[in-house]
Amino acid sequence: MAKKKKDILDDEEYEEEYDEEYEDEYDDEYDDDDLWEEDDRNRRKLIIAIAAVLAAIVLMLILIFFPGRKSKKADDAAVTATPDASAEVVKTPDATASASASPTASASASAEPTAKATAAPSVGTVSNVRISSNSAYMTVSWDAAPGATGYIVGVNSNGAFSTYDTTGTSVQVPTSAISDGNVAVTIIARDSAGNEGNQYNTSYAYRFEQDPLATPTGFSSYQDGSSIVITWNAVPNAAYYSIITGYGADTVWEPKYVLDMSAADSANFSITVYAYPPEDDFRYKSSEPASYSLSYSAPQIDTPTGVSAVMGGADLTVTWNDVNGETGYTVTVTGPDGATVSSVQASEDGTSATFYGIGSKLTSGATYTISVIANGGGGMSTSAAATATFTYQ
């Protein structure tokens, strides 16, 4: 059915209103896209500008705090921050942010006037490093580094770290500060301004070695009654001495030893002496042994007196006076030719001895000699012989 005229007019009016409304909405959306694109461009410009300024600031700080590391190219170039390397955020009436910045930024920045970096004084590195040790010190020495006025030496021994600051070309590290094993050593040269050269690194295989004390020398001795006094030269760094003799061992704190020989007979013998360091001084160990030979003469017993002989039948009785310190007596009868006819032993503290039946060995009219000797012992030597003669009838 054909539409009525009024309906057709209403439809045309509706389409016109719809077209106008769509165009208005389209225009609004288009305007929003333009604004978004403009905002995006402004943000990009702002980011570029900020990055350029930050780069310039960082480079400026590097040049200020690390002038010695600036390249030659940077030395020859005047480093400036361009006035157009800035960013400004503009607040538009419709709350839209805009920014302007120069897309270029100089390679480095510095405040006006242009600051020139000064190269640090050149300090060389040590060379020909030498390390040695003894019982007291580990010595580190080296050849001087060019431009150096002092050195810092670091020593690391199994985690125990010590530092030595010196103006010389060697240091001595006490062995108490290190232990057996590899010792790491570092040496840094520096000048008067505090500038440092490259660090020198090395290591040393340390092993603690004690030095022996000197061997005792200069022995001498003399006899004092029943004792022997022995002396020798003092040994440097020795605290005491160990003495070994054929009669035992002993320790003395001075280079002198008195050996009691009251219970010894005369003899030739030797002694051995060692020098020892203090027990808390680990730098040294005991000396090599020193030997010394000497002789001892025991005091001689007094010679018996009052010797006499009496024949009684075939027996001969001999008498004498007792002496002190003897351990007995030896009585001997000697013939005219010097040959021994007979000999007997008398007990300690004895004063007589009898030769039973000796008459059968004697010749009538011959003269015989009788000798009496006090036997030594217990630190005393045998006495001289006391003699008497008799003629056998």
Residue pairs with C-beta under 8 A, 6 or more apart in sequence:
3 11
35 96
38 96
38 98
39 96
39 97
42 96
42 97
42 98
42 99
43 97
43 99
45 87
45 99
45 100
45 101
45 103
46 87
46 89
46 97
46 99
46 101
48 101
48 103
49 85
49 86
49 87
49 99
49 100
49 101
49 102
50 87
50 101
52 85
52 101
52 102
52 104
52 105
53 81
53 85
53 86
53 87
53 105
55 105
55 109
56 81
56 85
56 105
56 106
56 108
56 109
57 109
59 79
59 107
59 108
59 109
60 79
60 81
60 108
60 109
60 110
60 111
62 69
62 70
63 70
63 74
63 79
63 108
63 110
63 115
63 117
64 115
67 117
67 118
67 119
67 120
68 117
68 119
68 120
70 117
70 119
74 108
74 117
75 116
75 117
77 107
77 108
78 110
78 114
79 106
79 107
79 108
79 109
79 110
79 114
79 115
80 106
80 109
80 110
80 112
80 114
81 106
81 109
81 110
81 111
82 102
82 104
82 105
82 106
84 101
84 102
84 104
85 101
85 102
85 104
85 105
85 106
86 101
86 102
87 99
87 100
87 101
88 99
88 100
88 101
89 97
89 98
89 99
90 97
90 98
90 99
90 100
91 97
92 98
120 193
120 195
121 147
121 191
121 193
121 195
122 146
122 147
123 145
123 146
123 147
123 148
123 189
123 190
123 191
123 195
123 196
123 197
124 145
124 146
124 147
124 148
124 189
124 197
125 145
125 189
125 197
125 198
125 199
125 200
126 142
126 143
126 144
126 145
126 148
126 151
126 169
126 187
126 189
126 197
126 200
127 142
127 143
127 145
127 200
128 142
128 143
129 140
129 141
129 142
129 185
129 187
129 200
129 202
130 140
130 141
130 142
131 138
131 139
131 140
131 141
131 185
131 202
131 204
132 138
132 139
133 139
133 175
133 204
133 206
133 209
134 209
134 211
135 175
135 208
135 209
135 210
135 211
135 282
135 283
135 284
136 174
136 175
136 283
137 172
137 173
137 174
137 175
138 155
138 172
138 173
138 175
138 178
138 183
138 204
138 206
139 170
139 171
139 172
139 173
140 153
140 155
140 170
140 171
140 172
140 173
140 185
140 187
141 169
141 170
142 151
142 169
142 170
142 187
142 200
143 169
144 169
145 151
145 189
145 197
147 189
147 191
147 197
148 189
148 190
148 191
148 197
149 167
149 190
149 191
149 192
150 165
150 166
150 167
150 189
150 190
150 191
151 165
151 166
151 167
151 168
151 169
151 187
151 188
151 189
151 190
152 163
152 164
152 165
152 187
152 188
152 190
152 196
153 163
153 164
153 165
153 166
153 171
153 185
153 186
153 187
154 161
154 162
154 163
154 164
154 184
154 185
154 186
154 187
154 188
155 161
155 162
155 163
155 164
155 173
155 177
155 178
155 183
155 184
155 185
156 183
156 184
156 185
156 186
157 177
157 178
157 179
157 181
157 183
157 184
157 206
158 179
158 181
160 177
160 178
160 179
162 173
162 177
164 171
164 173
175 208
175 282
175 283
178 206
179 206
179 208
180 206
180 207
180 208
181 205
181 206
182 203
182 204
182 205
182 206
183 203
183 204
183 205
183 206
184 201
184 202
184 203
185 201
185 202
185 203
185 204
186 199
186 200
186 201
186 202
187 199
187 200
188 196
188 197
188 198
188 199
188 200
189 196
189 197
190 196
190 197
208 282
210 282
210 283
210 284
210 285
211 283
211 284
211 285
212 284
212 285
212 286
212 287
212 288
213 235
213 236
213 237
213 238
213 275
213 276
213 277
213 284
213 285
213 286
213 287
214 235
214 236
214 275
214 287
215 235
215 275
215 287
215 288
215 289
215 290
216 232
216 233
216 235
216 241
216 255
216 273
216 274
216 275
216 287
216 290
217 232
217 233
217 290
218 231
218 232
218 233
219 230
219 231
219 232
219 273
219 290
219 292
220 230
220 231
220 232
221 228
221 229
221 230
221 231
221 292
221 294
222 228
222 229
223 229
223 296
223 297
224 258
225 299
226 260
226 261
226 262
226 298
226 299
226 379
227 258
227 259
227 260
227 261
227 262
228 258
228 259
228 261
228 294
228 296
229 256
229 257
229 258
229 259
230 256
230 257
230 258
230 259
230 271
230 292
230 294
231 255
231 256
231 257
232 255
232 256
232 273
232 290
232 292
233 255
234 254
234 255
235 241
235 255
235 275
235 287
237 277
237 281
237 283
237 284
238 275
238 276
238 277
238 287
239 253
239 276
239 277
239 278
239 279
239 281
240 251
240 252
240 253
240 276
241 251
241 252
241 253
241 254
241 255
241 257
241 273
241 274
241 275
241 276
242 249
242 250
242 251
242 273
242 274
242 276
242 286
243 249
243 250
243 251
243 252
243 257
243 271
243 272
243 273
244 271
244 272
244 273
244 274
245 259
245 269
245 271
245 272
246 269
246 270
247 259
247 264
250 257
257 271
257 273
259 271
261 296
261 298
261 379
262 378
262 379
263 378
263 379
264 296
264 298
264 379
265 298
265 376
265 377
265 379
265 381
266 295
266 296
266 297
266 298
266 381
267 295
267 296
268 293
268 294
268 295
268 296
269 293
269 294
269 295
269 296
270 291
270 292
270 293
270 294
271 291
271 292
271 294
272 289
272 290
272 291
272 292
273 289
273 290
273 291
273 292
274 286
274 287
274 289
274 290
275 286
275 287
276 286
276 287
277 283
277 284
277 285
277 286
297 381
298 376
298 379
298 380
298 381
299 325
299 379
299 380
299 381
300 376
300 380
300 381
300 382
300 383
300 384
301 323
301 324
301 325
301 326
301 374
301 375
301 376
301 380
301 381
301 382
301 383
302 323
302 324
302 325
302 374
302 383
303 323
303 374
303 383
303 384
303 385
303 386
304 320
304 321
304 322
304 323
304 329
304 372
304 373
304 374
304 383
304 386
305 320
305 321
305 323
305 386
306 319
306 320
306 321
307 318
307 319
307 320
307 370
307 371
307 372
307 386
307 387
307 388
308 318
308 319
308 320
308 388
309 316
309 317
309 318
309 370
309 388
309 390
310 316
310 317
310 319
311 359
311 390
311 392
311 393
313 359
314 356
314 357
314 358
314 359
314 360
315 354
315 355
315 356
315 357
315 358
315 359
316 333
316 354
316 355
316 358
316 359
317 352
317 353
317 354
317 355
318 331
318 352
318 353
318 354
318 355
318 370
318 372
318 388
319 351
319 352
320 329
320 351
320 352
320 372
320 386
321 351
322 349
322 350
322 351
323 374
323 383
325 374
325 376
325 378
325 380
326 348
326 374
326 375
326 376
326 377
326 380
326 383
327 348
327 375
327 376
327 377
327 378
328 345
328 346
328 347
328 348
328 350
328 374
328 375
329 345
329 346
329 347
329 350
329 353
329 372
329 373
329 374
329 375
330 343
330 344
330 345
330 346
330 372
330 373
330 375
331 343
331 344
331 345
331 346
331 353
331 370
331 371
331 372
331 373
332 340
332 342
332 343
332 370
332 371
332 373
333 340
333 341
333 342
333 343
333 355
333 358
333 368
333 369
333 370
334 340
334 341
334 368
334 369
334 370
334 371
335 341
335 366
335 368
336 366
336 367
336 368
341 358
341 361
341 362
341 368
342 355
342 358
342 361
344 353
344 354
344 355
345 353
346 352
346 353
359 392
362 368
362 392
363 392
364 392
364 393
365 391
365 392
365 393
366 391
366 392
367 389
367 390
367 391
367 392
368 389
368 390
368 391
368 392
369 387
369 388
369 389
370 387
370 388
370 389
370 390
371 385
371 386
371 387
372 385
372 386
372 387
373 382
373 383
373 384
373 385
373 386
374 382
374 383
375 382
376 382
376 383
